[in-house]
């Protein structure tokens, strides 16, 4: 989930929780709105935390230099 999806869930949840007054039998639209808002807020928090960890990580590169190996020449050659 990205930042856009989290904001979208917050917006849809807010509309359902505070802006819709219709009734559907067996469905509580206010509770669904609160659940969507919670999921959006949790998603935003996770995205922000994961992105901040990614920017703080430092990659290290290791270069290995091998010495040349000299083998003694065979005098028979």
N, C-alpha and C positions, 0 to 999 in steps of 0.2 A: 504494500500500500504506500502510495506516495503522499506528498503534502496536499496535492489537489484532491485526492480521494478522501483524505481526512476532513478537509474543509467542506467537501460536498456532503459527507455524512453528517457533519455538524449542522449544515444548513437545512438539509431535508429533515433531520430530527427536530430541529427548532420549529420548522413549519408544522410538522405533525403534532408536536407537543403543545405549541402555543397558538397556532393559527387555524387549526381545523376543528370545527365544532360538529361535524357530522358524526353520526353513530352508525356503526356496523355491528350487527349482532354477533357476539362471541369474540369481537376484536376490540381491544382497548388501544386506540390510536395514540393516546397520550403516552402510554407506557412504551409503545413501539418507538415513538419519538425520543423518549428518554434513553432507550437502549441504543438507538442510532447515534445520538449525541455522545453517549459514553464510548461507543466504539470509535467514533471519529476523534474524540479527544485522546483516547488511548493510542490510536494510530499515529496521531500527530506527535505525541510524546515519544513514541518509539522511533519514528523517523528522525526526529531531531537528535535523540540520543545516539542513534547509529551513525548519523552523518557527522556528529561532533567527534565520535571515536575515530572515524575514518580520516578526518582531517588532522587529528593529533598523532596518528601512527607515522612512524618514520621508517622508511625502508633502508636497509643497509646492503651495500654491495661489497662483495669480497673478491679481490683479484689475487689469484694464486700464480706466482711466477716460479716456474720450475727451472732449476739449474741444468745446464747442458751436462750430459754425462759423457766423459771421454773414456773410450775403451782403448786399451793398449793395442797397438797394431800387431798383427801376427807377422813375425819376421819371415815366414815361409811364403808370403804373398808377394 
